[in-house]
Amino acid sequence: MLASLRSAVLALVLALMALPAQAFETSARAAYVLDQTTGTVLLAKEADTPLPPASMSKLMTLYVAFEALRDGRLDLNEKLPVSEHAMSYGGSTMFLNTQDRVTVEDLLRGIIVLSGNDACVVIAEALSPDGTEAGFARYMTQRAKQLGMENSNFVNSNGWPAAGHMMSVHDLAILADRLITDFPEYYPLFAEEEFAFDGRAPSNTRNRNPLLKLDIGADGLKTGHTSDAGYGLVGSAKQGDRRVIFVLSGLDSVAQRAEEAEAVVNWSFRNFVERTVATAGTPIAEAEIWMGEKQSVGLVPAEDLTLLFPVLGGKTAPAEVVYQGPINAPVKAGQQLAELVIKPEGLPEIRRPLVAAEDVREGGFFVRIMTVAGIVLNDLLDGSLEAM
């Protein structure tokens, strides 16, 4: 028997009440908001359009540096030399010179808190495959693609305006998610509000992230600004057990960036709520079994299924269980057999795996004979088998 795509409407989830989410009206040219806890995309505006990222692209330099620290290719206490090329950058800097040898830890803080263009280049030249910033930028692009960032291309390490240096807000959100998830030991650096390096730049000691001082759970990550890119921010905030990641790009001023960022955080936490719609190990549907000792097996979530929904009630959220079936025996408990597809209005489709609730062994000789006999009988009734 050929397998076919089976789906069943799931009454349990249909009983959930959810109104369409009210989209956040942003003035940003591009925006992306992700509820990291549930993986729900709350807002996507020009999300995959490559745009100049300005200093927000420094997050990629930081990711590569954190990987090098993890792999032992860098050490926090290691001191790195400053080249003339690194010293040549203007804009926001640590005011490094070629007489300096700076610890990796100070360079990281210089990038995160002070947005130091020169600090990025020192790190880049230390890790570059060919010792140059351009070579490091090519490596950044390659590594970004491996991380799923399909709309990113780097020409330098710091976001200095350059033709072809582009990132999408979706890619920046992917990068923020990976920084938080992959390097929790370094993530607290993003919440530091001040770093006075060697007393050199009294006018550049404060973190430009406007949310850190607001007591709304904000703890990262990076601002950016150039004339072409406008004002942007890759931010994250945690309230209770929920974390939200957001990216704004192309705003008109420092003030507008601060207002939009705070509004996005408040909207994300106030207008959506987590709901546990199914518990681990509790069957919510059944899948047909072929040639097994049982004709079906229960489908269960492998872990508690907690989803994000708009807070207002009054309308159903349709859902289906989808699988290729009937499923050939034997089946092992915990084996993924199906997907639960939920379609809350106003939010992207949500897919979660469902697994077998128990083992189902292959049927014996009698089961096989009866199964074949049933197929023959059905073909006879359908007129597709001629009597000899």
Order of alpha helices (4+ residues) and beta strands (2+ residues): beta-alpha-beta-beta-alpha-beta-alpha-beta-alpha-alpha-alpha-alpha-beta-beta-beta-alpha-beta-beta-beta-beta-beta-beta-beta-beta-alpha
